[in-house]
Amino acid sequence: MQQESIGTADLYDQQGDALASISVQFQDFGGRLAFHGPARTVKCYEDNGLIKEILSFPGDGAVLVVDGGGSLRFALMGDMIAASAETNGWAGVIIHGVVRDRAALAELDLGIKALGSNPRKTVKRSHGTVDEVITIGDVQVRPGAMVYADIDGILVER
């Protein structure tokens, strides 16, 4: 499911302050470098149970935005969960935390942004919250807000 590319720089030039720019520096890990869609949100810390659960359901072109507290200690997504997201029609996943299985993630038609990678897997206790307002850097992400991402960065509809 290939999406039409929307350049974040051009989009910001057109819409200005109607969009918030996340200043946290994310890396690209998925095979799709530009993606967009309505946000779904998860807040969790060193526990990817909710991420796995949500991505196992149809995404209908949505972007899962995860506030993992910026932890670099445990990967919140690996190849199996990401493959499930691709199969279920998610446009992308943005993780304020880390991923693992980088080589496999790069082969997927899925946008994936994270802070970095760590081979250490996390536990699955499913602690956290789903579809509530989260904050990454100084940007609030509301469930349903449009999210636009590419190699220049991430924009969120205010």
N, C-alpha and C positions, 0 to 999 in steps of 0.2 A: 504494500500500500504506500506508494510514493506520494509525498506531499509537494505542492508547489512551494518553491523557496521564497521566503519573504526576508529580505535583508534587514537586519535589525537597525543598522545605521540609517538606511533610507526611511524605514518605518518611524524611527525617532525623529528624523527631520520633518516628516509629515505630521506627526501627532504630538510631538513635544512632551509637555508635562502631563498629558493624559496617560503617559506610560512612565513607570518607574524602572530605573536601570539598577540591577543588582551588581554592586561593586565587588563582591566576593569573586575571586579569580577561580573559575572552574576549568577543568580539562575535559576534552571530548574523548569518549571511549567507544561509542556506538558507530555503526556503519553509516548512519544518517546524521550529517553534520548540521542540517538546518531542519527545524521542526517547530510546530506550534499546535496549540489546542487549548481547550478549557482546562483549568487546573482542578486536580483532585489533590488533597493534602494529607500527609501523615506526619505526625510528630512522634519520634521514638529515639531511644538512646541505646546504642549497642545491642539492638534487638530487632531482627528483621521479620518477625512473624506476621505483622500487619502488612508489610510490603508484599510478602509472598502471597498472602490471602487476597489482597486487592488486585494484584496483577494477574491472578488466576481467573478473573472475571473479565467480560468484554469491556474494553476501554473506549470504544467508539471514537478513536482519534484524540483522546484526552492526554494530558501530560501529568504524570504523578510527580508532585514536588514534595520532597522528603526533608524535614528538619531533623537531621541526625545529630544535632548539637555540634557539628564540626569535628566529631571524633575521628581520629585516624587509627584507632586501635583495632577495630573489627570491621570487616567488609559487610555492608548492608545489602549488597546485591552481587550475585555471581552469574555464571552462564545459564544455569537452569532457570532461575527466576526471570532473567532477562529474556530467555527464549520463550517463556510463557507469556511475557508482556508482548513480544512480537506476534506470537500466534493469536493473541486475543485482541489485536488491533489498537494497541496503545501507540501514540505518536512518539512519546519519549518519557524519560525518567530523569529528574534532576535531583541529585542527592547531596545535601550538605553533610558529607561524610565520604567514605571511600567504598570502592568496589573491588572485585577480584576477577580473575579469568579474563584479563585484558585482551588476549589474542582472540578468544571466542567472541567476546563482546563486539570487537571490531568487524566481525563477519555478519552481524545482525542488521536487518533493516529497521533500526530502532535508534532514536536519538538518546544518548546517554551522556549526562554531564555529572561529574563528581569532583571532589577535591583531589583525589589521588587513588592509589590502590594499595591493598594490603592482603596477602594471601590468607590471613587468619579469618576464619568464619565466625559468625555470631551465633548466639543462642536464639531460639524461637519461643519466647514466652508470650508474644503478642501484647506486650505492655506498650501503651502509648495512646494517642488519640487520632481519629480519622475525620477528615472534612471539617476541620476548624481552621480559623485564621492562624497562619504561622508567620514568623518573621525570619528572613534570611538577610544577614547584614542589617541594613536599615530599611528593608523593603517588606511590606506586609503582602502576603499572598492569600487571597480569599478563594475558597472553593468556587469554581465557575468562572473566575477571572481568566481572560485570555493570557496565555504565556507564549512568548516568541523567543526562540533560541537559535543561535548560529555560532560560527567561529568567533564573532566579535563579542558575544555576550548574551545576556538574558534580559528581556524586557517583560514587565508585568503590567497589565491593565490596572489602573488605579480604581 
